Amino acid sequence: MLLKFTKMHGLGNDFVVIDAVTQNVRITASMVRRLADRKTGIGCDQVLVIEPPSDPDIDFNYRIFNSDGAEVEQCGNGARCLARFVHDRQLTGKNSIRVKTSNRVMTLELINKTQVAVDMGIPELNPAAIPFEASEQAMLYDIEVNAQAENIFAVSMGNPHAVLSVQDLATAPVSELGAALESHPRFPNRVNVGFMQVIDRNDIKLRVFERGVGETEACGSGACAAAVAAIQQQLVDSPVTVHLTRGSLKIDWKGTGHPLIMSGPAKTVFHGRIRI
């Protein structure tokens, strides 16, 4: 069959978006890997699937697959693209929609033609809920990686994140240390690894090694995790601008127990069809 798709990106974090509302399609891990392949497929960091709502109080179901075929819980950049997609493709006339992922409901709001705000929910700091193996909750955790001790901040934004502070982001060992932490046994579901450099009280720079993908040019949930880490350690004040390779995201968080709002761009690259 011919599968209709749309290629989109949020600050260079790119997606193949599939409308499973008007198309009858069953997504498999092998299909995702084929679509995501940058040499023989379309090429993307994640495949996003929009499905009819499973509950009466939401607008759509939202599924996320990493390029390795694994389904994951969250993608903030993808959520912004999803909001833009359903509106542009006339699947809804609403500027504010509620979508359901595998583990939470999110509210997405179109601010204007380019900017989208996402209610990412309340950051989860309890180690068991991240999940992360630790005897008790702490601000920072010591973790042994490659025979060295590293200091990390652990948080879930609907998906697990480890955040490290670095002095110089340009020379940070993102690939080596990110890969080692991604599959560390203390993170039973693996983890996204953020490398954060604080610039001033309202600005940080970030690189992210995403589980199942590798380093990406942007990671929305990773930007949220880094902002939480910096605010909790009183290194910055909200709102925080997180600077990534191709642009920036604005993160507004009032602190423990409050939801976090992420705002940033979402752009369509092209539409197409592929035989599967």
C-alpha positions in Angstrom: 0.0 0.0 0.0 1.0 3.6 -0.4 1.4 5.3 3.0 0.9 9.1 3.1 3.3 10.9 5.5 4.6 14.3 6.4 8.2 15.2 7.2 8.4 17.8 10.0 11.0 19.1 12.5 11.4 21.0 15.7 14.7 22.8 15.8 16.3 20.1 13.6 14.8 17.2 15.6 13.1 15.6 12.7 10.0 13.4 12.3 8.0 11.3 9.9 4.4 12.0 10.9 1.7 9.4 10.0 -2.0 10.1 10.0 -3.7 7.0 11.3 -7.0 8.8 11.7 -7.9 8.9 8.0 -5.5 6.0 6.9 -5.9 2.4 7.9 -2.3 1.6 9.0 -0.7 -0.8 11.5 2.7 0.4 12.7 5.4 -2.2 13.4 9.0 -1.9 14.6 10.4 -3.0 11.2 8.3 -0.4 9.4 9.6 2.3 11.7 13.2 1.3 11.1 12.6 1.4 7.4 10.9 4.8 7.4 13.6 6.2 9.7 16.6 5.0 7.7 18.4 8.0 6.2 19.8 6.1 3.2 17.0 3.7 2.2 14.0 5.3 3.7 12.7 8.8 4.4 15.0 9.5 7.4 14.1 10.8 10.8 14.9 10.7 14.5 11.4 9.6 15.4 8.2 8.4 13.8 5.0 10.0 15.2 1.6 8.4 14.8 -1.7 10.2 15.3 -4.6 8.0 16.1 -8.3 8.5 16.9 -8.9 9.2 20.6 -9.3 6.2 23.0 -11.0 8.4 25.6 -13.9 10.8 25.1 -12.1 13.7 26.9 -9.1 13.8 24.5 -8.7 14.7 20.9 -6.1 12.3 19.7 -3.8 9.4 20.7 -0.1 10.2 20.2 2.4 7.5 19.7 6.2 7.9 19.4 8.7 5.5 17.9 12.5 6.0 18.0 14.5 5.3 14.9 15.4 1.8 16.3 11.8 0.8 16.3 11.2 1.1 20.0 8.0 2.8 21.2 8.7 5.5 23.8 6.6 7.5 26.2 7.3 11.2 25.3 8.7 13.6 22.7 8.3 17.3 23.3 9.5 18.5 19.9 7.2 15.9 18.4 4.2 17.1 20.4 4.7 20.6 18.9 4.8 19.2 15.4 1.8 17.1 16.1 -0.2 20.2 17.1 0.8 21.9 13.9 0.1 18.8 11.8 -3.5 18.1 12.9 -4.4 21.8 12.5 -2.8 22.2 9.1 -4.2 18.9 7.8 -7.7 19.9 9.1 -8.0 17.0 11.4 -9.2 19.6 14.0 -10.2 23.2 14.0 -9.1 23.7 17.6 -6.1 25.8 18.6 -5.8 23.9 21.9 -6.0 20.1 21.9 -5.5 17.3 24.4 -3.5 14.2 23.3 -2.8 11.0 25.1 0.6 9.3 25.1 1.3 5.9 26.6 1.6 7.3 30.1 0.0 10.8 30.3 -2.4 13.4 28.7 -0.8 16.6 27.3 -2.3 19.9 26.3 -0.9 21.5 23.1 -1.7 25.1 22.1 -1.0 26.9 18.9 0.3 30.3 19.8 0.8 31.6 16.2 1.7 30.1 12.8 5.1 29.0 14.0 5.1 28.7 17.8 3.4 26.0 19.9 3.2 25.7 23.7 3.1 22.3 25.3 2.0 21.5 28.9 4.5 18.8 29.6 2.9 18.0 33.0 4.6 17.8 36.4 8.2 16.7 36.4 8.7 13.5 38.3 11.7 13.5 40.7 10.9 10.3 42.6 13.6 7.8 41.5 11.2 4.8 41.4 8.9 6.6 39.1 11.6 7.8 36.7 12.6 4.9 36.9 16.1 5.1 38.4 17.7 2.8 41.0 18.5 4.9 44.1 18.0 4.3 47.9 16.4 7.7 48.3 15.6 10.9 46.4 18.4 13.4 46.2 19.3 16.5 44.3 22.2 14.9 42.6 23.3 11.2 42.3 26.8 9.7 42.0 26.9 7.1 39.3 29.8 5.0 38.1 30.4 5.1 34.3 33.4 3.7 32.5 35.2 3.3 35.9 34.7 7.0 36.7 32.2 8.7 39.1 29.8 11.1 37.4 27.3 13.5 39.1 23.8 13.4 37.5 20.4 15.0 38.0 17.6 12.4 37.3 14.0 13.4 36.3 11.2 12.0 34.2 9.3 14.3 31.8 7.1 11.4 30.8 10.4 9.7 29.8 13.6 9.3 31.8 16.4 11.9 31.7 19.9 12.2 33.2 21.4 15.7 33.2 25.0 16.5 33.7 26.5 20.0 34.2 29.6 20.7 32.0 31.9 23.7 31.8 32.3 23.6 28.0 29.5 22.1 25.9 31.7 22.1 22.7 34.1 19.6 24.2 31.7 17.5 26.3 32.0 13.7 25.6 28.4 13.5 24.4 28.8 10.4 22.2 31.0 8.3 24.5 29.5 9.2 27.9 26.0 9.5 26.5 26.1 6.0 25.1 27.4 4.6 28.4 24.8 6.3 30.5 21.9 5.5 28.1 22.1 1.8 28.9 23.4 2.1 32.5 21.8 -0.7 34.6 20.5 1.8 37.2 18.1 3.0 34.5 16.0 -0.1 33.7 14.2 1.6 30.8 17.4 3.2 29.5 17.7 7.0 29.7 18.1 10.2 27.6 21.3 12.0 28.6 21.6 15.8 28.6 24.8 17.8 28.8 24.1 21.3 30.1 26.2 24.4 30.3 24.7 27.3 32.3 25.3 30.7 30.6 23.5 33.1 33.0 20.4 33.2 35.2 18.0 32.7 32.3 20.0 30.9 29.7 21.5 27.4 29.3 23.0 25.6 26.4 22.3 21.9 25.8 23.2 18.8 23.9 21.3 15.5 24.2 22.1 11.9 23.5 18.7 10.3 23.0 18.1 6.6 23.8 17.7 4.6 20.7 18.7 7.5 18.5 22.1 9.0 19.5 22.8 12.7 19.6 20.1 14.8 18.1 20.1 18.5 17.1 17.3 19.2 19.6 15.3 17.3 22.3 12.2 19.0 23.7 11.8 16.8 26.8 15.5 17.0 27.3 15.3 20.8 27.3 12.6 20.6 29.9 14.7 18.1 32.0 17.7 20.5 31.8 15.6 23.5 32.9 14.3 21.5 35.8 17.8 20.4 36.8 19.1 24.0 36.7 16.1 25.5 38.5 16.2 22.9 41.2 19.9 23.5 41.8 19.2 27.3 41.9 21.5 27.9 39.0 18.9 29.7 36.9 15.5 31.4 37.3 12.3 30.7 35.4 11.6 31.3 32.6 14.7 29.6 31.1 15.8 29.8 27.4 17.4 26.5 26.4 19.7 27.0 23.4 20.1 24.0 21.1 22.1 23.5 17.9 19.4 25.1 15.6 17.5 27.4 17.9 16.0 27.8 21.3 13.1 26.7 23.5 11.4 28.7 26.3 10.8 26.7 29.5 8.5 28.1 32.2 8.3 26.2 35.5 7.2 27.4 38.9 8.9 24.6 40.8 8.1 21.3 42.5 4.5 20.2 42.1 3.7 22.5 39.2 3.3 21.7 35.5 6.0 22.8 33.1 5.3 24.7 29.9 7.6 24.4 26.9 7.2 26.8 23.9 9.0 26.6 20.5 8.7 26.2 16.8 7.3 23.4 14.6 7.8 23.3 10.9 6.6 21.2 8.0 9.3 20.2 5.5 7.3 18.2 2.9 4.5 15.8 2.3 4.9 12.5 0.4 3.9 8.9 -0.1 5.9 5.7 0.3 5.1 2.1 -0.6 5.2 -0.2 2.4 
